[in-house]
């Protein structure tokens, strides 16, 4: 057990180092010159003044150092929680920009991921049992899981927002309200949250339901199921075993789907102009904001690693093989 | 760390021949295939859309779907079957060209991802130990690396993005979940009796993987390829949507992006944002449904009696 977790943590640490390194490299290879863009934005007419500004910014961002020094500084700053200064919303620190957006993305993702997982598994398990239900769940599930996230978002915004007028289709809260700990703001934010949440929830739900259904049917064909039924065990007992075995890949899948769900949340946020990480990533790409993009990626990387570790813990609980030293589970 | 094997009852020594859902030789397979509604419906939809994507662009007068050809923002009519955009572009012309790009990105991305996933998944799941650890680390690194980041690097090196290159890099970045799924399956299979038997009789790793383990999950592998194919299409559409699509031509994702960018939603121009999304959903959904049909054909236990 302890060795199992120690090995996992080592893998995660190495992964993190690799991810940070890659994250550091990406912006250096990106086209465009952010300093030039900033100088241009300042509309300085005299060349001397422009030159002085360029030197100032180069010094500020550390572009005038050799690469290996930039890399070490990057790590040093990172370990102090410093992600640099955003170019897009200069001079706000990137960490602050991201932390402001984080609650919106988490508030969108955590409920939609967990709810769709539980509800989807439940529906999938039921449909593997009843032919009548299966004939409904299967087409609907495939339809949902085949939908691009941003398209279902657009459809929902069009049908329930623009047409019916039940929900707002833009922003995380109304423009005439100040974010804070008030009931008014909470209700308003909730109102804006419904459609983006529904988009993510519905698409993910289809995937989980289909996955569970297929896994249960697969398990019901396995040797132990045949053996149990040959022994004359009641069908309910066999189904219980099948369900337990089918849940394992679904637990694994929960961690693995995170990358897809992050991408889904990102495009959904763009459709609804929802002020989370997704909208920030789009803005950082459009404005070639190195630091904001790096910071957003690192937030996602850290989030995925933490989630993977939590899944490991859950997996040890549900899969006895990991406890009997058979080195199973996910990492 | 105990190394006790699973307590398996003696009588559970299952027949060494795995219950492989392999196709029966001759006409039996075909007999069930042409009588399976899911397979027929799914395959028909895919084939029709593929034909439209391949032939549609050839039947159009001009080769450029982004040309300004007609009235601006007009609803579908006899001349423009799917209406026109704010700029007077023919939505139908964009749609058929977009279908072509979508199939291409799905095939390229899905095939590359499936091959990598199978090699990594079988090896890691069957061998375990240090091989597993190294492959897992690789899987993790790729997993936490958003496909978006890789495409940014490509964009930096090459000013021009193409559909095929997009598919290639989606394939290189979208295999980890599949590799893990195969690994988990392999891991549960390798503890079963017939694999032990094969191992005792001195078969090599790849022989056991391909003769004992893979046939036992062939339907699962096929399902996985379909999911990767569809997944590639969905990832590509997301990338296109946030402005990282191909710089030349048109794709269904790019159509959605421009519809979003030019407020088709607020203007009520449903003919601009419905077709591209419906096209993606139809292709991916039909593939999934056809796949379930195939599963029933290969797997007698799933057949509705």
HADDOCK unambig.tbl for C-alpha pairs under 7 A between the chains (distance, minus, plus):
assign (segid A and resid 11 and name CA) (segid B and resid 137 and name CA) 5.85 0.50 0.50
assign (segid A and resid 15 and name CA) (segid B and resid 137 and name CA) 6.74 0.50 0.50
assign (segid A and resid 15 and name CA) (segid B and resid 140 and name CA) 6.49 0.50 0.50
assign (segid A and resid 15 and name CA) (segid B and resid 141 and name CA) 5.29 0.50 0.50
assign (segid A and resid 18 and name CA) (segid B and resid 141 and name CA) 6.95 0.50 0.50
assign (segid A and resid 19 and name CA) (segid B and resid 141 and name CA) 6.63 0.50 0.50
assign (segid A and resid 19 and name CA) (segid B and resid 145 and name CA) 6.79 0.50 0.50
assign (segid A and resid 26 and name CA) (segid B and resid 153 and name CA) 6.02 0.50 0.50
assign (segid A and resid 29 and name CA) (segid B and resid 153 and name CA) 6.35 0.50 0.50
assign (segid A and resid 29 and name CA) (segid B and resid 156 and name CA) 5.82 0.50 0.50
assign (segid A and resid 30 and name CA) (segid B and resid 152 and name CA) 6.96 0.50 0.50
assign (segid A and resid 30 and name CA) (segid B and resid 153 and name CA) 6.58 0.50 0.50
assign (segid A and resid 30 and name CA) (segid B and resid 156 and name CA) 4.92 0.50 0.50
assign (segid A and resid 31 and name CA) (segid B and resid 156 and name CA) 5.25 0.50 0.50
assign (segid A and resid 142 and name CA) (segid B and resid 285 and name CA) 5.50 0.50 0.50
assign (segid A and resid 142 and name CA) (segid B and resid 288 and name CA) 6.50 0.50 0.50
assign (segid A and resid 142 and name CA) (segid B and resid 289 and name CA) 6.99 0.50 0.50
assign (segid A and resid 143 and name CA) (segid B and resid 281 and name CA) 6.86 0.50 0.50
assign (segid A and resid 143 and name CA) (segid B and resid 285 and name CA) 5.45 0.50 0.50
assign (segid A and resid 146 and name CA) (segid B and resid 281 and name CA) 4.99 0.50 0.50
assign (segid A and resid 146 and name CA) (segid B and resid 284 and name CA) 5.15 0.50 0.50
assign (segid A and resid 146 and name CA) (segid B and resid 285 and name CA) 4.92 0.50 0.50
assign (segid A and resid 147 and name CA) (segid B and resid 281 and name CA) 4.82 0.50 0.50
assign (segid A and resid 148 and name CA) (segid B and resid 234 and name CA) 5.74 0.50 0.50
assign (segid A and resid 148 and name CA) (segid B and resid 277 and name CA) 6.92 0.50 0.50
assign (segid A and resid 148 and name CA) (segid B and resid 281 and name CA) 6.95 0.50 0.50
assign (segid A and resid 151 and name CA) (segid B and resid 277 and name CA) 5.57 0.50 0.50
assign (segid A and resid 158 and name CA) (segid B and resid 265 and name CA) 6.30 0.50 0.50
assign (segid A and resid 223 and name CA) (segid B and resid 14 and name CA) 6.82 0.50 0.50
assign (segid A and resid 227 and name CA) (segid B and resid 12 and name CA) 6.87 0.50 0.50
assign (segid A and resid 249 and name CA) (segid B and resid 181 and name CA) 6.71 0.50 0.50
assign (segid A and resid 249 and name CA) (segid B and resid 184 and name CA) 6.88 0.50 0.50
assign (segid A and resid 256 and name CA) (segid B and resid 177 and name CA) 5.35 0.50 0.50
assign (segid A and resid 259 and name CA) (segid B and resid 146 and name CA) 7.00 0.50 0.50
assign (segid A and resid 267 and name CA) (segid B and resid 238 and name CA) 6.56 0.50 0.50
assign (segid A and resid 267 and name CA) (segid B and resid 242 and name CA) 6.99 0.50 0.50
assign (segid A and resid 282 and name CA) (segid B and resid 242 and name CA) 6.55 0.50 0.50
assign (segid A and resid 301 and name CA) (segid B and resid 144 and name CA) 5.40 0.50 0.50
assign (segid A and resid 304 and name CA) (segid B and resid 144 and name CA) 6.51 0.50 0.50
assign (segid A and resid 324 and name CA) (segid B and resid 1 and name CA) 6.58 0.50 0.50
assign (segid A and resid 324 and name CA) (segid B and resid 2 and name CA) 5.99 0.50 0.50
assign (segid A and resid 325 and name CA) (segid B and resid 1 and name CA) 4.80 0.50 0.50
assign (segid A and resid 325 and name CA) (segid B and resid 2 and name CA) 5.74 0.50 0.50
assign (segid A and resid 325 and name CA) (segid B and resid 3 and name CA) 6.43 0.50 0.50
assign (segid A and resid 331 and name CA) (segid B and resid 136 and name CA) 6.76 0.50 0.50
